[in-house]
Amino acid sequence: MNIEKIIKNTNIKLTSARLELLEVLINANKPVCYDDIKDNLTMDKATFYRNISKFEDEKVITSFESNDKKRYFAFETDIHPHFICNYCNTIKCINDFPSINLKNYNIENIILKGKCADCMK
């Protein structure tokens, strides 16, 4: 995926830290929190959150808070639901969910909560 094309129509200047962060988020293929990826980054926590904030402002990434009170971030090209297990806090992307279009609303994320298949065993 071409990161330069992703941020071309934004007010974001591509720095080495931002390039590194976007690469990590794109390669994660699922929502991740800072603790999940901090070992893969060369930036400090303040730089991480400053850049994350810029990406969110420009709608390059999405985010949500999970049951564990951590903020999860994802690079997503399409809006799809995320399932959060109330028992083990696992987060999964739900890609086979029907499309939701609400007139006069702009949906930014969809969070479903319940018990995952592993916890139901």
Secondary structure as GFF3:
##gff-version 3
##sequence-region A 1 121
A	DSSP	alpha_helix	3	7	.	.	.	ID=ss1
A	DSSP	alpha_helix	16	28	.	.	.	ID=ss2
A	DSSP	alpha_helix	34	37	.	.	.	ID=ss3
A	DSSP	three_ten_helix	38	40	.	.	.	ID=ss4
A	DSSP	alpha_helix	45	57	.	.	.	ID=ss5
A	DSSP	beta_strand	62	65	.	.	.	ID=ss6
A	DSSP	beta_strand	71	74	.	.	.	ID=ss7
A	DSSP	beta_strand	81	85	.	.	.	ID=ss8
A	DSSP	beta_strand	91	93	.	.	.	ID=ss9
A	DSSP	beta_strand	110	114	.	.	.	ID=ss10
A	DSSP	alpha_helix	117	120	.	.	.	ID=ss11
###
